Amino acid sequence: MLSIGVAHTAQDITDFGFVDPPDMRSVTDGFNELAELGAIRRKRGDIRLTGIGRRLARIPIDVRLGRMIIQASRISPRTLASVLVIVAFLSLQDPRERPEEKADEADRLHNRYADPSSDFLTMLNIWDAFFQADGDLSNFASTPQMQKRVHELPTNAPVERPLQPTAVVCKRHTVDLGRPLPHQPA
């Protein structure tokens, strides 16, 4: 609402005319989160988007995940590519969840990719195992590696789908998108 100019204060949002208007506490919490992310600037009750806020408004995902993408884009194309993989995983149901009756088998398969130091590195390990062979997301399901390992996926969650729209947004905003580097254990 800030990005299109229909609101400049928390009161503007609660008075907007929603069928089910948000309560002031939720709006205040939302503004506090945006301030924490560096997306807004407050001045005497008036709220304005920062440059980061304008960029976040154009990325159609949760603002916390969008902020990760913006920050990664400032570091390097490879950092951005790795963060996009993590954002894609965070946008989905946890791919490590499994049915109770298959817990032991799933744990055995998941341990191949586990990194004891970080769940995020585990996500990158899973990505590397399934997608890094040729780096082409458009034909990942038809690769021999994927055909062989598709049964190992903890769920049928299509990990590549959230990544593709995010990558398209990055390209549309002329953000250089590299490829994630496989994680090398220390």
C-alpha positions as CSV (number, residue, x, y, z in Angstrom):
1,M,0.0,0.0,0.0
2,L,2.9,2.3,0.7
3,S,4.5,1.5,-2.7
4,I,1.4,2.6,-4.6
5,G,0.8,5.6,-2.4
6,V,-2.6,4.8,-0.9
7,A,-1.2,4.8,2.7
8,H,1.3,6.9,4.6
9,T,0.4,6.0,8.1
10,A,-0.7,2.9,10.1
11,Q,-4.1,4.6,10.5
12,D,-4.4,4.9,6.7
13,I,-4.1,1.1,6.4
14,T,-6.7,0.4,9.2
15,D,-9.1,2.9,7.7
16,F,-8.6,1.7,4.1
17,G,-12.0,-0.1,3.7
18,F,-11.0,-3.7,3.8
19,V,-13.8,-6.2,4.1
20,D,-12.0,-7.6,7.1
21,P,-9.7,-4.8,8.3
22,P,-6.5,-5.6,10.1
23,D,-6.2,-4.5,13.7
24,M,-3.8,-1.7,14.6
25,R,-1.5,-4.1,16.5
26,S,-1.0,-6.3,13.4
27,V,-0.3,-3.2,11.3
28,T,2.2,-1.9,13.9
29,D,3.9,-5.3,14.0
30,G,4.2,-5.2,10.2
31,F,5.7,-1.7,10.2
32,N,8.1,-2.7,12.9
33,E,9.3,-5.6,10.8
34,L,9.6,-3.4,7.7
35,A,11.7,-0.9,9.8
36,E,13.9,-3.7,11.1
37,L,14.5,-4.8,7.5
38,G,15.4,-1.3,6.4
39,A,12.4,-1.0,4.1
40,I,10.7,2.0,5.7
41,R,11.6,5.3,7.3
42,R,9.4,6.9,9.9
43,K,9.1,10.6,10.4
44,R,6.5,12.2,12.7
45,G,4.0,9.4,12.1
46,D,4.5,9.5,8.3
47,I,6.0,6.3,6.8
48,R,8.0,6.3,3.6
49,L,9.6,3.4,1.7
50,T,13.4,3.4,1.4
51,G,15.2,2.2,-1.7
52,I,15.2,-1.3,-0.1
53,G,11.5,-1.0,0.5
54,R,10.8,-0.1,-3.1
55,R,12.8,-3.1,-4.3
56,L,11.0,-5.4,-1.8
57,A,7.7,-4.2,-3.1
58,R,8.5,-5.5,-6.5
59,I,9.6,-9.0,-5.3
60,P,6.4,-11.1,-4.8
61,I,7.6,-13.1,-1.8
62,D,7.7,-12.8,2.0
63,V,9.6,-9.6,2.8
64,R,12.1,-11.4,5.0
65,L,13.0,-13.7,2.2
66,G,13.0,-10.8,-0.3
67,R,15.4,-8.9,2.0
68,M,17.8,-11.9,1.9
69,I,17.7,-11.8,-1.9
70,I,18.4,-8.0,-1.9
71,Q,21.3,-8.4,0.4
72,A,22.8,-11.3,-1.4
73,S,22.5,-9.4,-4.7
74,R,24.9,-6.8,-3.2
75,I,27.5,-9.4,-2.4
76,S,28.0,-11.4,-5.6
77,P,26.1,-13.4,-8.3
78,R,27.2,-16.7,-6.7
79,T,26.0,-15.6,-3.3
80,L,22.7,-14.6,-4.8
81,A,22.3,-17.9,-6.5
82,S,23.0,-19.8,-3.2
83,V,20.6,-17.6,-1.3
84,L,17.9,-18.2,-4.0
85,V,18.2,-21.9,-3.4
86,I,17.8,-21.3,0.4
87,V,14.8,-19.0,-0.2
88,A,13.2,-21.6,-2.5
89,F,13.5,-24.2,0.3
90,L,12.2,-21.8,2.9
91,S,9.2,-21.1,0.7
92,L,8.2,-24.7,0.7
93,Q,7.0,-27.2,3.3
94,D,10.2,-28.6,4.9
95,P,11.4,-31.3,2.4
96,R,12.8,-33.3,5.3
97,E,9.3,-34.0,6.8
98,R,8.3,-37.5,6.2
99,P,5.6,-40.0,7.1
100,E,6.0,-41.7,10.5
101,E,6.1,-45.2,9.0
102,K,9.1,-44.3,6.7
103,A,11.1,-42.3,9.3
104,D,14.0,-44.7,9.5
105,E,14.5,-44.9,5.7
106,A,14.0,-41.2,5.3
107,D,16.6,-40.4,8.0
108,R,19.1,-42.7,6.3
109,L,18.6,-41.0,3.0
110,H,18.5,-37.5,4.5
111,N,21.8,-38.1,6.4
112,R,23.6,-38.2,3.0
113,Y,23.0,-34.5,2.6
114,A,23.1,-33.4,6.3
115,D,25.6,-30.8,7.4
116,P,25.9,-30.8,11.2
117,S,26.8,-27.1,11.2
118,S,23.7,-25.7,9.4
119,D,20.3,-26.6,8.0
120,F,21.0,-24.0,5.3
121,L,24.1,-25.9,4.2
122,T,22.0,-29.1,4.2
123,M,19.5,-27.4,1.8
124,L,22.4,-26.5,-0.5
125,N,23.7,-30.0,-0.3
126,I,20.3,-31.3,-1.4
127,W,20.2,-28.8,-4.2
128,D,23.7,-29.8,-5.3
129,A,22.8,-33.4,-5.3
130,F,19.7,-33.0,-7.5
131,F,20.4,-30.0,-9.7
132,Q,24.1,-29.3,-9.9
133,A,24.9,-32.1,-12.4
134,D,24.0,-29.9,-15.4
135,G,22.8,-26.7,-13.8
136,D,19.7,-26.6,-16.1
137,L,16.5,-26.3,-14.2
138,S,14.3,-26.7,-17.2
139,N,15.1,-30.4,-17.7
140,F,16.0,-31.5,-14.2
141,A,13.3,-34.1,-14.0
142,S,14.5,-35.9,-17.2
143,T,18.1,-36.2,-16.2
144,P,19.3,-39.8,-15.4
145,Q,20.5,-38.6,-12.0
146,M,17.0,-37.3,-11.1
147,Q,15.2,-40.4,-12.5
148,K,17.5,-42.5,-10.3
149,R,17.1,-40.3,-7.2
150,V,13.6,-39.0,-7.4
151,H,12.4,-41.6,-4.9
152,E,14.9,-40.2,-2.4
153,L,13.2,-36.8,-2.3
154,P,11.6,-36.6,1.2
155,T,8.4,-35.2,-0.3
156,N,7.1,-34.5,-3.8
157,A,7.7,-30.8,-3.1
158,P,8.8,-29.2,-6.4
159,V,11.8,-27.3,-5.2
160,E,12.6,-25.8,-8.6
161,R,9.2,-24.0,-9.0
162,P,9.7,-21.3,-6.3
163,L,13.2,-20.7,-7.5
164,Q,12.3,-20.0,-11.2
165,P,9.9,-17.1,-10.5
166,T,12.4,-15.5,-8.1
167,A,15.2,-15.9,-10.7
168,V,12.9,-14.2,-13.3
169,V,12.3,-11.3,-10.9
170,C,16.0,-10.9,-10.4
171,K,16.6,-10.9,-14.1
172,R,13.8,-8.4,-14.7
173,H,15.4,-6.0,-12.2
174,T,18.8,-6.6,-13.8
175,V,20.3,-8.4,-10.8
176,D,23.1,-10.6,-12.0
177,L,22.3,-14.2,-11.1
178,G,25.1,-16.6,-10.8
179,R,25.0,-20.3,-10.1
180,P,25.3,-21.7,-6.5
181,L,28.6,-23.3,-5.7
182,P,28.5,-26.8,-4.3
183,H,29.2,-26.7,-0.5
184,Q,32.7,-27.9,0.3
185,P,32.9,-29.2,3.9
186,A,35.8,-27.6,5.9
